[in-house]
Amino acid sequence: HMSEKLYKDISSYLTAHGQDISLYETSQLWYLSSVLDNISLEDADLDAALGFDINLLTDAHDDGKEIYEVESVSFQVDLLLGFSDEIYQALLEGYNEENAELITEQYEELYTAWRTGDLDKLQELNESEDEELTEEEKAVLADYNKQMLTDRNVGMAEKAKELMSDGKNVFYVVGAAHFVGEGGIIDLMENEGYTFELVK
């Protein structure tokens, strides 16, 4: 499911973090990708369990507030399981011992952009593309972005409009990458006359 070079690169990254790739040899690529993401988050002193969405859901549950699903869990799981090996290989590229510090810096940069409400930086990080990629690799990543972001943004914008048309006063939370850029939720809804205000 992956090239020999990619296998060696990921092995070096895991070894540098005290793990052996043999632990994951029976795992599918989506799981390995999740493991590497979590390791990278830890390196950047970030914890998904402390995320804004988790805290908001916990508070809403404790306060007895109604919680609406933007997407179902089964939809999200099917999405992750449905990506091709080519997509996962593209996502896993760059994970090696030499790049560990760079990966950490990228997560820190992303967090800072989100934390400060820097929409331009979020968009820049979201759209950054390695100039060394082949046309085939760029096509694979474009397919990933379409499935992971662009297509989903349409449904997310529709859900926001549905909640507002029903008179709901809600805290609407999805991943930051879904809001920014052309085809993002803000762009889609502004094109229909909705207005947005950044609250800091």
Backbone torsions as a table, in degrees:
resi	resn	phi	psi	omega
1	HIS	NA	-4.5	176.6
2	MET	-151.0	159.8	-179.4
3	SER	-70.7	161.2	178.7
4	GLU	-62.6	-38.7	179.0
5	LYS	-63.1	-45.6	180.0
6	LEU	-62.4	-40.7	178.5
7	TYR	-58.9	-46.0	-179.5
8	LYS	-66.2	-40.2	179.3
9	ASP	-62.0	-49.1	-178.9
10	ILE	-65.1	-37.7	177.4
11	SER	-59.4	-42.0	-179.8
12	SER	-66.3	-36.7	179.1
13	TYR	-66.0	-45.5	179.7
14	LEU	-66.1	-42.3	179.3
15	THR	-59.6	-40.3	178.8
16	ALA	-64.4	-19.2	179.0
17	HIS	-107.9	20.4	174.4
18	GLY	74.7	21.8	179.4
19	GLN	-123.4	160.4	178.9
20	ASP	-116.2	132.8	-177.0
21	ILE	-62.1	-21.5	179.5
22	SER	-60.9	-23.1	177.9
23	LEU	-63.4	-22.9	-172.6
24	TYR	-114.6	9.7	-173.6
25	GLU	-68.3	-18.8	175.9
26	THR	-100.0	3.8	-179.6
27	SER	-89.1	154.4	174.6
28	GLN	-79.9	162.1	-175.0
29	LEU	-62.4	-33.0	-179.9
30	TRP	-61.8	-36.0	-179.1
31	TYR	-72.3	-42.7	178.0
32	LEU	-60.9	-40.8	177.7
33	SER	-60.5	-42.1	178.6
34	SER	-64.4	-41.1	178.3
35	VAL	-60.6	-46.8	-178.7
36	LEU	-65.4	-39.0	176.7
37	ASP	-59.5	-44.3	-178.1
38	ASN	-66.8	-38.3	176.3
39	ILE	-61.5	-44.0	-179.6
40	SER	-63.4	-39.4	177.4
41	LEU	-61.8	-43.9	179.6
42	GLU	-62.2	-40.8	178.1
43	ASP	-59.3	-33.5	-179.1
44	ALA	-90.4	10.7	-178.7
45	ASP	58.7	35.8	176.4
46	LEU	-113.1	148.2	-176.8
47	ASP	-134.0	115.4	-178.4
48	ALA	-58.6	-29.0	-179.6
49	ALA	-69.1	-15.6	178.4
50	LEU	-102.3	11.7	-177.0
51	GLY	-62.7	155.2	-179.2
52	PHE	-57.5	-40.6	-178.0
53	ASP	-64.0	-41.8	-179.9
54	ILE	-63.8	-44.8	179.7
55	ASN	-63.0	-41.7	-179.3
56	LEU	-64.6	-43.7	178.4
57	LEU	-62.8	-41.0	179.7
58	THR	-63.5	-46.3	179.7
59	ASP	-63.1	-42.7	-179.7
60	ALA	-62.6	-42.6	179.4
61	HIS	-64.0	-45.6	-179.2
62	ASP	-64.1	-32.5	-179.6
63	ASP	-86.9	-0.6	179.7
64	GLY	72.2	23.8	-179.6
65	LYS	-81.7	150.4	178.8
66	GLU	-73.8	138.2	-178.9
67	ILE	-116.8	125.1	179.6
68	TYR	-104.2	139.8	176.2
69	GLU	-86.3	128.9	171.5
70	VAL	-80.4	-42.8	173.6
71	GLU	-135.9	147.4	178.1
72	SER	-78.4	157.2	176.8
73	VAL	-61.6	-40.5	-178.6
74	SER	-63.7	-37.0	176.7
75	PHE	-61.3	-46.0	-177.9
76	GLN	-66.5	-40.1	178.0
77	VAL	-64.2	-45.3	179.0
78	ASP	-60.2	-37.3	178.8
79	LEU	-61.9	-49.4	-178.4
80	LEU	-64.9	-38.3	-179.6
81	LEU	-74.6	-20.1	-174.2
82	GLY	-89.6	-9.8	178.8
83	PHE	-66.0	143.6	-179.5
84	SER	-71.3	162.0	174.4
85	ASP	-58.8	-35.1	-179.6
86	GLU	-62.5	-40.3	178.4
87	ILE	-65.3	-47.3	-179.0
88	TYR	-65.2	-36.2	176.5
89	GLN	-62.0	-39.4	178.3
90	ALA	-65.5	-39.7	-179.9
91	LEU	-69.5	-29.8	-177.5
92	LEU	-85.5	-14.2	178.7
93	GLU	-58.9	138.6	177.8
94	GLY	99.0	-16.4	176.5
95	TYR	-78.2	101.0	173.0
96	ASN	-153.3	167.9	-174.9
97	GLU	-58.4	-39.1	-177.4
98	GLU	-65.4	-30.9	-176.4
99	ASN	-92.7	1.5	-174.0
100	ALA	-54.8	-44.7	-179.0
101	GLU	-66.8	-39.8	178.8
102	LEU	-63.6	-42.1	178.9
103	ILE	-61.4	-42.6	177.8
104	THR	-60.3	-45.3	179.8
105	GLU	-61.0	-38.0	-179.9
106	GLN	-65.9	-40.1	176.8
107	TYR	-65.9	-40.7	179.2
108	GLU	-64.4	-39.3	179.3
109	GLU	-65.2	-42.7	178.8
110	LEU	-63.4	-43.8	179.6
111	TYR	-63.1	-44.1	-179.5
112	THR	-62.1	-41.8	178.8
113	ALA	-62.0	-42.8	178.7
114	TRP	-66.5	-46.3	-174.9
115	ARG	-63.2	-33.4	-177.5
116	THR	-95.6	-2.3	179.7
117	GLY	71.1	29.8	-178.8
118	ASP	-84.7	87.5	-175.3
119	LEU	-64.8	-36.4	179.1
120	ASP	-63.0	-42.4	179.7
121	LYS	-67.8	-40.3	177.3
122	LEU	-58.5	-44.3	179.7
123	GLN	-65.3	-41.7	179.4
124	GLU	-61.1	-44.9	179.8
125	LEU	-67.0	-34.3	-178.8
126	ASN	-70.6	-32.0	-174.2
127	GLU	-103.0	-1.5	-177.6
128	SER	-61.0	138.7	-176.0
129	GLU	-135.6	134.6	-179.7
130	ASP	-72.4	122.5	-178.6
131	GLU	-66.6	-17.8	-178.3
132	GLU	-83.6	-5.1	-179.7
133	LEU	-68.8	146.2	174.8
134	THR	-77.7	166.0	178.3
135	GLU	-61.1	-36.0	179.0
136	GLU	-65.8	-42.1	179.4
137	GLU	-66.7	-38.9	177.2
138	LYS	-62.8	-38.0	179.4
139	ALA	-65.7	-39.3	179.0
140	VAL	-64.0	-44.7	179.4
141	LEU	-68.0	-32.9	176.3
142	ALA	-65.1	-39.2	176.9
143	ASP	-63.5	-42.0	177.7
144	TYR	-61.3	-48.6	-179.2
145	ASN	-61.5	-35.7	178.0
146	LYS	-63.7	-47.0	-178.2
147	GLN	-72.3	-42.0	-173.2
148	MET	-78.8	-33.9	-174.6
149	LEU	-119.2	-68.0	-168.9
150	THR	-54.3	-51.5	-178.3
151	ASP	-63.9	-39.5	-178.2
152	ARG	-71.4	-31.9	-179.3
153	ASN	-57.6	-36.4	-179.3
154	VAL	-61.3	-48.1	179.2
155	GLY	-65.4	-36.5	179.4
156	MET	-67.1	-40.2	177.3
157	ALA	-65.0	-41.0	179.1
158	GLU	-62.6	-39.2	179.5
159	LYS	-65.7	-40.3	178.3
160	ALA	-61.9	-44.3	179.9
161	LYS	-64.8	-38.9	179.6
162	GLU	-62.2	-45.2	-179.6
163	LEU	-63.4	-41.0	179.6
164	MET	-69.6	-38.2	-179.5
165	SER	-67.5	-23.7	176.6
166	ASP	-85.6	3.5	178.5
167	GLY	77.9	17.7	-178.5
168	LYS	-78.9	136.8	173.7
169	ASN	-104.2	102.5	-168.7
170	VAL	-126.7	158.0	166.4
171	PHE	-95.6	115.3	-172.9
172	TYR	-106.4	116.7	-173.2
173	VAL	-126.6	119.9	168.7
174	VAL	-139.3	172.1	-179.0
175	GLY	-57.8	142.4	-174.9
176	ALA	-57.0	-34.2	-177.2
177	ALA	-63.0	-21.7	-179.2
178	HIS	-76.1	-16.5	-176.7
179	PHE	-87.9	-32.1	-167.0
180	VAL	-96.6	160.4	172.2
181	GLY	81.9	173.1	177.7
182	GLU	-65.5	128.5	-177.4
183	GLY	86.3	0.2	175.0
184	GLY	-77.4	170.3	-177.1
185	ILE	-57.4	-44.5	-179.4
186	ILE	-62.2	-47.1	-179.6
187	ASP	-60.4	-46.7	-178.2
188	LEU	-61.0	-42.0	-175.6
189	MET	-80.8	-33.3	176.1
190	GLU	-64.1	-33.4	177.7
191	ASN	-65.0	-16.7	177.8
192	GLU	-104.6	8.1	174.3
193	GLY	99.7	-0.1	176.9
194	TYR	-76.1	152.6	178.6
195	THR	-119.1	152.1	-178.7
196	PHE	-129.3	147.4	176.4
197	GLU	-131.7	128.0	177.4
198	LEU	-78.9	120.7	-178.8
199	VAL	-102.5	124.1	178.4
200	LYS	-114.9	NA	NA
